[in-house]
Amino acid sequence: MDKKFNNAFREALRGFITEGKSVSVSGLGTFKPVHMKQHEAENEDGLKVLVPPRDTIEFTPEGT
Amino acid sequence: MEKINHIQFVEDIAGKLGLTEEETVKKLTELILTIKEKSGKGEVAIDGLGTFATKGKSLTFTPDESFELEINHNYAGMMPVVIEEPKPETAASAAKAKKEDETADEAVAETDADDFEEEEFVDVIDEQDPFDFDDDETGPESSKTLKSTGDEIDEDPGDAAEKARKAALEAEEKKIKEEAEAARKAEQEALAEEKKKKEAAAAAAATALAARKAEETEKARQEEEKARTSEAEKAAAAKETALEAAGEETGSEEDIQPKWIEPEAETAQKTAAEARSDTTKSAKKGIPAYDRARPDSNTGTIIAILVAAVVVVAGALYFFGFLSGSQPGTTVTPVITEQTELPPAVTEQPEIGETETGISPMEQLAEQEAARDVTEQPVPPVDEQTATPPAETQAAPAPVTTAPAAAYGLRGTMNTTLQRPYTIVVHSLASRTDAERESSSLASAGFRSTYFRVELPNGSIRWRVAVGQFTNIDNAVEAASRLPEPYPANHFISRIESYNP
C-alpha cells in the first residue's frame, strides 16, 4: 500500500468525522460520527451509575 | 449532519496530495480492494485510523484509540457518576468507591496515553463548538435513547436516592437514640455512684459528729466531776474552819459564830452553787441534782451521757441516711436534673438528621422553587430572577428564605464554598478564553455558571463549562432536562471537583 496515500486517506477521513460530517466511500461504506447520550448502567459491584455521554464513530459497510 | 460523498472525499484527498482526481480514484480503489481482500483473511490496521475486519459477511471498522479520543474529546476523561448517594454512616464504603474511581482514572490514563498526535487536532478542536451538533440522522435515535434513559432516571434513581436518604435518616435517628439512651444510663450510674458516695460521707460525718459529741460529753462530765470535787473540798474546808472557829469561841458568845462564819460559808456555798450551775449548763440538763450530791452519781451520769450520745448518733444517721432516700429536698434534685437534661437530647435529633444529610428542608424547597422557575422560564432573564426573592422574603422570614436559596440551584451566583456539588456540564472547550466567555454568557442569562480545568488521558487540557449546583443527581437531571436548546441534548451530569483557578 502507498503509505503517503494511506496517510492522506486517514487525514481526510478523520478531518471530516471530527467535524461531525459523515463520509461515504464507494466500495467501502459510510463513516458517521455518533453521539451516545448519558445513560444509566450497573457496574461490576452492582452499583447504579450514570455513564457519561460519548462521541464515537459508526461504520456501515456498503451493500447493507 | 453534513454528508461527504465519494466525489467530495476524492477531491479532498487529491487536494492534499496534489494529484488529479483520476489518479486519486485509482489509488483509492486499490486501497479499498486491499482492505477487502486482507480483511477477509484477518484484520487490516491503518495506523491512526483503525482496524477493518470481516465478521461473517460484513466488513467492520473499529477506530483506534487516538482516533476515538479525538472524536470523543468533549467527554474524554469523564467517569461514571454513582447515582445512589453514599450513606453518611458508611464513610468507609464511600472512601472505597472513591479509591475505585481513582483506580479507574489511572486505568483510563494508562490505556489512552499512547501515540496520540496532539498537534494534528488542536486547531480543529479550538475552532469547533463541541456541543453544536446537527444530528439530523441520529436525532430520532438519540432522542429515543434519551427518553428511555430519562424515564429510568426519573423513576429508579429518584426512588433509590429517596430510599437511601430515608434509610440514612432512620439509621441516624436510631443511632442518636441509642447514644442518648447510653448517655442516660451512664448518667444514672454516675448519679447512683455519687449518691452512694454521699451516703458514705454522711455516715462518716455522722460517726465523727457522734464521736465528737461523746468526747464533749465526756469532757463536760469530767469538768463537772472536778467542780463537784472542788466544791466538796471547799465545803469541807469551810466546815472545818467554822468548827475550828466555833471551838475557840464557845465559851464567850455563841451568837457571834454566825456573824463570823457567815461570810465564809456564804462564799463557799455561792462558789459551790456557781460551780454547780456552770457544770449543769455545760452538761446536759435533766440530770437530777441529788445525783451529783450522791457518791454513786457518776454511773448515772455516764449512762445518761451514753444514752444522749446514742440518741444523737441515731438522729444523725436518721437525718443523713434514712431521710436522704425519701425526702424530696435531698435526692430528688439529681433525678430532676436528669429529667430536665433528657428533652434537649430528644429535640436535637431532627437537627442532627438535617445536618447529617446536609440538606435542610428549606434548601430542598429553595431548590424545588428554582427548578419550578426553570420550568416556567427556560431562559430566565436576570431581572425576573432578582425580582422573585423579595416576594418569597415577604412570605417567609428573610434569614430562612435567602440563605438556603443561595446554597444550591440552577440560577444565581456560583457558591464556591460547596464541596463537590453535582453540576451540568454544557461545554468542553480547548481554550480557557472560550470557556470564560461561555460561562459569562450563561451567567448573564441568570444561570450560576463556572468553568474548570480537566486534563485528558493524553495530557491535553480541556475547559468545561458547567451550570448549576445540586445536592443530588436527581435534581441535576431534572434541571438539565429543562435547559434551553441545545443543552438538553448535549450535556453531562458531573461533580465540581474544583472551581476555576
Contacts between the chains, C-beta under 8 A, distances in Angstrom:
chain1	res1	chain2	res2	distance
A	1	B	30	7.8
A	1	B	31	6.3
A	1	B	34	5.8
A	2	B	27	6.0
A	2	B	30	7.8
A	2	B	31	7.6
A	4	B	17	7.0
A	5	B	13	7.6
A	5	B	17	6.8
A	5	B	27	4.8
A	5	B	28	7.8
A	5	B	31	6.7
A	6	B	31	6.8
A	6	B	46	6.1
A	7	B	48	7.8
A	8	B	13	5.0
A	8	B	16	4.7
A	8	B	17	5.0
A	9	B	13	6.3
A	9	B	28	7.1
A	9	B	31	6.3
A	9	B	46	7.6
A	9	B	49	7.7
A	10	B	46	6.0
A	10	B	47	7.6
A	10	B	48	5.1
A	10	B	49	4.4
A	11	B	16	6.6
A	11	B	120	7.8
A	12	B	9	6.3
A	12	B	12	4.7
A	12	B	13	5.0
A	12	B	16	6.4
A	13	B	9	7.8
A	13	B	49	6.5
A	14	B	48	7.4
A	14	B	49	6.9
A	14	B	67	6.1
A	14	B	70	6.7
A	15	B	12	7.7
A	15	B	124	7.3
A	16	B	4	5.1
A	16	B	9	7.5
A	16	B	12	7.6
A	17	B	67	8.0
A	17	B	71	6.3
A	18	B	70	5.6
A	18	B	71	6.1
A	18	B	121	6.9
A	18	B	124	5.6
A	18	B	128	7.9
A	19	B	2	7.9
A	19	B	124	7.2
A	19	B	128	6.7
A	20	B	1	6.4
A	20	B	2	7.3
A	20	B	128	7.7
A	20	B	133	5.7
A	20	B	134	7.0
A	21	B	1	6.7
A	21	B	2	4.5
A	21	B	3	6.8
A	21	B	4	5.3
A	22	B	1	5.8
A	22	B	2	7.5
A	22	B	3	5.1
A	22	B	4	6.8
A	22	B	137	7.4
A	23	B	3	7.9
A	23	B	4	4.6
A	23	B	9	5.7
A	24	B	3	6.7
A	24	B	4	6.9
A	24	B	5	5.3
A	24	B	6	5.7
A	24	B	9	7.4
A	25	B	6	6.0
A	25	B	9	6.1
A	25	B	28	7.6
A	25	B	32	7.1
A	26	B	6	4.2
A	27	B	29	6.8
A	27	B	32	4.6
A	27	B	33	7.8
A	27	B	36	7.9
A	28	B	32	5.0
A	28	B	35	6.9
A	28	B	36	7.9
A	28	B	59	7.5
A	29	B	59	6.5
A	29	B	61	7.5
A	31	B	61	7.3
A	32	B	1	7.5
A	32	B	137	7.2
A	32	B	138	7.8
A	33	B	1	7.7
A	33	B	71	6.1
A	34	B	138	5.7
A	35	B	133	6.1
A	35	B	135	6.4
A	35	B	138	6.4
A	35	B	142	6.1
A	35	B	490	7.5
A	36	B	142	7.9
A	36	B	145	7.3
A	37	B	142	5.9
A	37	B	145	5.3
A	37	B	146	5.0
A	37	B	149	6.4
A	37	B	489	7.4
A	38	B	149	6.8
A	38	B	492	5.6
A	38	B	493	6.8
A	39	B	145	6.7
A	39	B	149	4.6
A	40	B	83	6.7
A	40	B	149	6.2
A	40	B	152	5.0
A	40	B	153	6.1
A	40	B	156	7.3
A	40	B	157	6.9
A	41	B	80	7.2
A	43	B	80	6.8
A	45	B	100	8.0
A	47	B	82	5.9
A	47	B	84	6.7
A	47	B	97	7.5
A	48	B	82	7.4
A	48	B	83	4.5
A	48	B	84	5.8
A	48	B	156	7.3
A	48	B	157	6.7
A	48	B	160	6.8
A	49	B	80	3.8
A	49	B	81	6.3
A	49	B	82	5.5
A	49	B	83	6.2
A	50	B	80	6.2
A	50	B	81	4.6
A	50	B	82	8.0
A	50	B	83	5.6
A	50	B	153	7.6
A	50	B	157	7.9
A	50	B	473	6.5
A	50	B	493	6.0
A	51	B	80	5.1
A	52	B	75	5.3
A	52	B	78	3.6
A	52	B	79	7.1
A	52	B	80	6.7
A	52	B	81	7.7
A	52	B	492	5.2
A	52	B	494	7.6
A	53	B	74	7.9
A	53	B	75	5.3
A	53	B	78	7.9
A	53	B	490	7.8
A	53	B	492	5.4
A	54	B	72	5.5
A	54	B	75	5.7
A	55	B	71	5.0
A	55	B	72	4.5
A	55	B	73	7.8
A	55	B	74	6.1
A	55	B	75	6.6
A	56	B	63	7.3
A	56	B	68	6.5
A	56	B	71	6.1
A	56	B	72	6.4
A	57	B	50	7.9
A	57	B	61	7.7
A	57	B	63	5.0
A	57	B	67	7.3
A	57	B	68	7.4
A	57	B	71	5.8
A	59	B	59	7.9
A	59	B	60	6.8
A	59	B	61	3.6
A	61	B	58	5.5
A	61	B	59	4.0
A	61	B	60	7.4
A	64	B	58	6.5
